[in-house]
Amino acid sequence: MVVGSSSSQGVTLTNAGNANLTISSVAVTGAGFNASGAGANTVLAPGQTAALNVTFAPTGTGSAAGSIAISSTAGSVSITLAGSGGQLSSHTVALNWDASTSDIIGYYVYRVQADGTYAKINSAPVVLTEFTDTNIQSGQTYTYVVTAVDADNVESDYSDPVLATIP
Protein backbone atom coordinates (compact mmCIF):
# COMPACT_ATOMS: atom_id res chain seq x y z
CA MET A 1 0.00 0.00 0.00
CA VAL A 2 1.35 3.40 -0.95
CA VAL A 3 2.14 5.73 1.96
CA GLY A 4 -0.57 8.39 2.11
CA SER A 5 -3.32 6.14 0.72
CA SER A 6 -5.68 3.76 2.51
CA SER A 7 -7.40 0.45 2.03
CA SER A 8 -10.40 -1.05 3.82
CA GLN A 9 -11.67 -4.52 4.50
CA GLY A 10 -14.91 -5.57 6.13
CA VAL A 11 -15.32 -7.98 9.03
CA THR A 12 -18.72 -9.46 9.87
CA LEU A 13 -19.44 -10.13 13.54
CA THR A 14 -22.16 -12.74 14.11
CA ASN A 15 -24.01 -13.72 17.27
CA ALA A 16 -24.14 -17.50 16.91
CA GLY A 17 -25.57 -17.93 20.40
CA ASN A 18 -29.14 -18.13 21.67
CA ALA A 19 -29.18 -14.92 23.78
CA ASN A 20 -28.51 -11.27 23.12
CA LEU A 21 -24.82 -10.35 22.96
CA THR A 22 -23.50 -6.89 23.87
CA ILE A 23 -20.15 -5.68 22.54
CA SER A 24 -18.44 -3.83 25.36
CA SER A 25 -15.34 -2.62 23.51
CA VAL A 26 -13.48 -2.66 20.20
CA ALA A 27 -9.81 -1.72 20.64
CA VAL A 28 -7.43 -1.29 17.70
CA THR A 29 -3.66 -1.29 18.08
CA GLY A 30 -0.94 -0.74 15.51
CA ALA A 31 0.25 2.26 13.51
CA GLY A 32 -2.00 3.06 10.55
CA PHE A 33 -4.88 0.74 11.55
CA ASN A 34 -8.38 1.93 12.41
CA ALA A 35 -11.85 0.38 12.75
CA SER A 36 -15.35 1.79 12.39
CA GLY A 37 -18.85 0.40 12.50
CA ALA A 38 -19.84 -1.96 15.30
CA GLY A 39 -18.53 -0.65 18.62
CA ALA A 40 -19.17 -0.46 22.33
CA ASN A 41 -22.81 -0.95 23.36
CA THR A 42 -23.74 -2.68 20.09
CA VAL A 43 -26.35 -5.34 20.89
CA LEU A 44 -26.74 -8.37 18.61
CA ALA A 45 -29.78 -10.63 18.86
CA PRO A 46 -29.26 -14.35 18.19
CA GLY A 47 -28.34 -14.82 14.51
CA GLN A 48 -27.85 -11.07 13.97
CA THR A 49 -24.69 -9.66 12.37
CA ALA A 50 -22.84 -6.36 12.59
CA ALA A 51 -20.24 -4.90 10.26
CA LEU A 52 -16.80 -3.74 11.31
CA ASN A 53 -14.76 -1.85 8.72
CA VAL A 54 -10.97 -2.07 9.16
CA THR A 55 -8.81 0.55 7.46
CA PHE A 56 -5.05 0.58 6.92
CA ALA A 57 -3.41 3.89 6.02
CA PRO A 58 0.39 3.55 6.29
CA THR A 59 2.21 6.64 7.51
CA GLY A 60 5.67 5.27 6.70
CA THR A 61 7.43 2.60 4.67
CA GLY A 62 7.87 -0.96 5.88
CA SER A 63 5.77 -3.57 7.61
CA ALA A 64 3.12 -2.76 10.20
CA ALA A 65 1.41 -5.10 12.64
CA GLY A 66 -1.62 -4.58 14.82
CA SER A 67 -4.70 -6.20 16.24
CA ILE A 68 -8.34 -5.66 17.06
CA ALA A 69 -9.54 -6.84 20.47
CA ILE A 70 -13.32 -7.24 20.70
CA SER A 71 -14.85 -7.82 24.13
CA SER A 72 -18.47 -8.83 24.63
CA THR A 73 -20.82 -10.53 27.03
CA ALA A 74 -19.93 -13.80 25.23
CA GLY A 75 -16.16 -13.39 25.72
CA SER A 76 -13.31 -11.88 23.75
CA VAL A 77 -11.84 -12.34 20.31
CA SER A 78 -8.65 -10.96 18.78
CA ILE A 79 -8.00 -10.32 15.09
CA THR A 80 -4.40 -10.03 13.89
CA LEU A 81 -3.67 -7.24 11.41
CA ALA A 82 -0.72 -6.82 9.03
CA GLY A 83 0.11 -4.28 6.35
CA SER A 84 3.02 -2.77 4.49
CA GLY A 85 3.71 0.78 3.37
CA GLY A 86 5.76 1.70 0.32
CA GLN A 87 6.66 4.78 -1.63
CA LEU A 88 4.93 5.73 -4.84
CA SER A 89 7.03 4.83 -7.87
CA SER A 90 8.12 7.37 -10.45
CA HIS A 91 7.13 4.73 -13.03
CA THR A 92 3.66 4.21 -14.50
CA VAL A 93 1.88 1.32 -16.18
CA ALA A 94 0.35 2.22 -19.56
CA LEU A 95 -2.35 -0.24 -20.61
CA ASN A 96 -4.12 -0.46 -23.96
CA TRP A 97 -6.48 -2.99 -25.50
CA ASP A 98 -8.55 -3.72 -28.59
CA ALA A 99 -11.95 -2.03 -28.76
CA SER A 100 -15.04 -4.08 -27.99
CA THR A 101 -17.24 -5.04 -30.94
CA SER A 102 -20.36 -4.70 -28.72
CA ASP A 103 -22.35 -1.53 -28.04
CA ILE A 104 -20.62 -0.23 -24.90
CA ILE A 105 -20.13 3.03 -23.01
CA GLY A 106 -16.58 2.34 -21.77
CA TYR A 107 -14.21 0.11 -19.87
CA TYR A 108 -13.30 -0.65 -16.28
CA VAL A 109 -9.73 -1.53 -15.34
CA TYR A 110 -9.07 -3.90 -12.43
CA ARG A 111 -5.87 -4.73 -10.53
CA VAL A 112 -5.30 -7.85 -8.45
CA GLN A 113 -5.07 -7.18 -4.71
CA ALA A 114 -2.92 -9.05 -2.21
CA ASP A 115 -5.82 -11.40 -1.38
CA GLY A 116 -6.18 -12.42 -5.05
CA THR A 117 -9.40 -10.51 -5.73
CA TYR A 118 -9.73 -7.86 -8.44
CA ALA A 119 -10.27 -4.23 -7.40
CA LYS A 120 -11.67 -1.66 -9.84
CA ILE A 121 -9.14 1.18 -10.19
CA ASN A 122 -11.20 3.65 -12.24
CA SER A 123 -14.41 4.97 -10.70
CA ALA A 124 -16.13 5.71 -14.00
CA PRO A 125 -15.82 3.84 -17.31
CA VAL A 126 -12.98 5.10 -19.52
CA VAL A 127 -14.08 5.76 -23.09
CA LEU A 128 -10.70 5.28 -24.74
CA THR A 129 -8.99 1.89 -25.07
CA GLU A 130 -6.11 2.99 -22.85
CA PHE A 131 -5.45 3.67 -19.18
CA THR A 132 -2.37 4.71 -17.20
CA ASP A 133 -1.94 3.49 -13.62
CA THR A 134 0.19 5.92 -11.62
CA ASN A 135 -0.60 4.53 -8.15
CA ILE A 136 2.12 1.87 -8.10
CA GLN A 137 5.13 0.95 -5.99
CA SER A 138 8.65 0.14 -7.12
CA GLY A 139 9.71 -3.50 -6.90
CA GLN A 140 6.16 -4.86 -7.28
CA THR A 141 4.44 -6.95 -9.95
CA TYR A 142 0.87 -6.04 -10.83
CA THR A 143 -1.79 -8.01 -12.70
CA TYR A 144 -4.52 -6.19 -14.65
CA VAL A 145 -7.75 -7.12 -16.42
CA VAL A 146 -10.30 -5.00 -18.30
CA THR A 147 -14.08 -5.28 -18.71
CA ALA A 148 -16.37 -3.57 -21.20
CA VAL A 149 -19.54 -2.00 -19.75
CA ASP A 150 -22.80 -1.29 -21.57
CA ALA A 151 -25.42 1.45 -21.01
CA ASP A 152 -27.18 -0.72 -18.39
CA ASN A 153 -23.89 -0.93 -16.42
CA VAL A 154 -23.56 -4.64 -17.26
CA GLU A 155 -19.90 -5.66 -17.46
CA SER A 156 -18.34 -8.24 -19.73
CA ASP A 157 -16.17 -11.06 -18.45
CA TYR A 158 -12.60 -10.16 -17.49
CA SER A 159 -10.07 -9.89 -20.29
CA ASP A 160 -7.00 -12.07 -20.26
CA PRO A 161 -4.73 -10.90 -17.42
CA VAL A 162 -1.65 -8.80 -18.11
CA LEU A 163 1.36 -8.55 -15.78
CA ALA A 164 3.56 -5.49 -15.23
CA THR A 165 6.75 -5.60 -13.16
CA ILE A 166 7.88 -2.25 -11.77
CA PRO A 167 11.65 -1.72 -11.39
C-alpha positions as CSV (number, residue, x, y, z in Angstrom):
1,M,0.0,0.0,0.0
2,V,1.4,3.4,-1.0
3,V,2.1,5.7,2.0
4,G,-0.6,8.4,2.1
5,S,-3.3,6.1,0.7
6,S,-5.7,3.8,2.5
7,S,-7.4,0.4,2.0
8,S,-10.4,-1.0,3.8
9,Q,-11.7,-4.5,4.5
10,G,-14.9,-5.6,6.1
11,V,-15.3,-8.0,9.0
12,T,-18.7,-9.5,9.9
13,L,-19.4,-10.1,13.5
14,T,-22.2,-12.7,14.1
15,N,-24.0,-13.7,17.3
16,A,-24.1,-17.5,16.9
17,G,-25.6,-17.9,20.4
18,N,-29.1,-18.1,21.7
19,A,-29.2,-14.9,23.8
20,N,-28.5,-11.3,23.1
21,L,-24.8,-10.4,23.0
22,T,-23.5,-6.9,23.9
23,I,-20.1,-5.7,22.5
24,S,-18.4,-3.8,25.4
25,S,-15.3,-2.6,23.5
26,V,-13.5,-2.7,20.2
27,A,-9.8,-1.7,20.6
28,V,-7.4,-1.3,17.7
29,T,-3.7,-1.3,18.1
30,G,-0.9,-0.7,15.5
31,A,0.2,2.3,13.5
32,G,-2.0,3.1,10.5
33,F,-4.9,0.7,11.6
34,N,-8.4,1.9,12.4
35,A,-11.8,0.4,12.8
36,S,-15.3,1.8,12.4
37,G,-18.8,0.4,12.5
38,A,-19.8,-2.0,15.3
39,G,-18.5,-0.6,18.6
40,A,-19.2,-0.5,22.3
41,N,-22.8,-1.0,23.4
42,T,-23.7,-2.7,20.1
43,V,-26.4,-5.3,20.9
44,L,-26.7,-8.4,18.6
45,A,-29.8,-10.6,18.9
46,P,-29.3,-14.4,18.2
47,G,-28.3,-14.8,14.5
48,Q,-27.9,-11.1,14.0
49,T,-24.7,-9.7,12.4
50,A,-22.8,-6.4,12.6
51,A,-20.2,-4.9,10.3
52,L,-16.8,-3.7,11.3
53,N,-14.8,-1.8,8.7
54,V,-11.0,-2.1,9.2
55,T,-8.8,0.6,7.5
56,F,-5.0,0.6,6.9
57,A,-3.4,3.9,6.0
58,P,0.4,3.5,6.3
59,T,2.2,6.6,7.5
60,G,5.7,5.3,6.7
61,T,7.4,2.6,4.7
62,G,7.9,-1.0,5.9
63,S,5.8,-3.6,7.6
64,A,3.1,-2.8,10.2
65,A,1.4,-5.1,12.6
66,G,-1.6,-4.6,14.8
67,S,-4.7,-6.2,16.2
68,I,-8.3,-5.7,17.1
69,A,-9.5,-6.8,20.5
70,I,-13.3,-7.2,20.7
71,S,-14.8,-7.8,24.1
72,S,-18.5,-8.8,24.6
73,T,-20.8,-10.5,27.0
74,A,-19.9,-13.8,25.2
75,G,-16.2,-13.4,25.7
76,S,-13.3,-11.9,23.8
77,V,-11.8,-12.3,20.3
78,S,-8.7,-11.0,18.8
79,I,-8.0,-10.3,15.1
80,T,-4.4,-10.0,13.9
81,L,-3.7,-7.2,11.4
82,A,-0.7,-6.8,9.0
83,G,0.1,-4.3,6.4
84,S,3.0,-2.8,4.5
85,G,3.7,0.8,3.4
86,G,5.8,1.7,0.3
87,Q,6.7,4.8,-1.6
88,L,4.9,5.7,-4.8
89,S,7.0,4.8,-7.9
90,S,8.1,7.4,-10.5
91,H,7.1,4.7,-13.0
92,T,3.7,4.2,-14.5
93,V,1.9,1.3,-16.2
94,A,0.4,2.2,-19.6
95,L,-2.3,-0.2,-20.6
96,N,-4.1,-0.5,-24.0
97,W,-6.5,-3.0,-25.5
98,D,-8.6,-3.7,-28.6
99,A,-11.9,-2.0,-28.8
100,S,-15.0,-4.1,-28.0
101,T,-17.2,-5.0,-30.9
102,S,-20.4,-4.7,-28.7
103,D,-22.4,-1.5,-28.0
104,I,-20.6,-0.2,-24.9
105,I,-20.1,3.0,-23.0
106,G,-16.6,2.3,-21.8
107,Y,-14.2,0.1,-19.9
108,Y,-13.3,-0.7,-16.3
109,V,-9.7,-1.5,-15.3
110,Y,-9.1,-3.9,-12.4
111,R,-5.9,-4.7,-10.5
112,V,-5.3,-7.9,-8.4
113,Q,-5.1,-7.2,-4.7
114,A,-2.9,-9.1,-2.2
115,D,-5.8,-11.4,-1.4
116,G,-6.2,-12.4,-5.1
117,T,-9.4,-10.5,-5.7
118,Y,-9.7,-7.9,-8.4
119,A,-10.3,-4.2,-7.4
120,K,-11.7,-1.7,-9.8
121,I,-9.1,1.2,-10.2
122,N,-11.2,3.7,-12.2
123,S,-14.4,5.0,-10.7
124,A,-16.1,5.7,-14.0
125,P,-15.8,3.8,-17.3
126,V,-13.0,5.1,-19.5
127,V,-14.1,5.8,-23.1
128,L,-10.7,5.3,-24.7
129,T,-9.0,1.9,-25.1
130,E,-6.1,3.0,-22.8
131,F,-5.4,3.7,-19.2
132,T,-2.4,4.7,-17.2
133,D,-1.9,3.5,-13.6
134,T,0.2,5.9,-11.6
135,N,-0.6,4.5,-8.2
136,I,2.1,1.9,-8.1
137,Q,5.1,0.9,-6.0
138,S,8.7,0.1,-7.1
139,G,9.7,-3.5,-6.9
140,Q,6.2,-4.9,-7.3
141,T,4.4,-7.0,-9.9
142,Y,0.9,-6.0,-10.8
143,T,-1.8,-8.0,-12.7
144,Y,-4.5,-6.2,-14.6
145,V,-7.8,-7.1,-16.4
146,V,-10.3,-5.0,-18.3
147,T,-14.1,-5.3,-18.7
148,A,-16.4,-3.6,-21.2
149,V,-19.5,-2.0,-19.8
150,D,-22.8,-1.3,-21.6
151,A,-25.4,1.4,-21.0
152,D,-27.2,-0.7,-18.4
153,N,-23.9,-0.9,-16.4
154,V,-23.6,-4.6,-17.3
155,E,-19.9,-5.7,-17.5
156,S,-18.3,-8.2,-19.7
157,D,-16.2,-11.1,-18.5
158,Y,-12.6,-10.2,-17.5
159,S,-10.1,-9.9,-20.3
160,D,-7.0,-12.1,-20.3
161,P,-4.7,-10.9,-17.4
162,V,-1.6,-8.8,-18.1
163,L,1.4,-8.5,-15.8
164,A,3.6,-5.5,-15.2
165,T,6.8,-5.6,-13.2
166,I,7.9,-2.3,-11.8
167,P,11.6,-1.7,-11.4
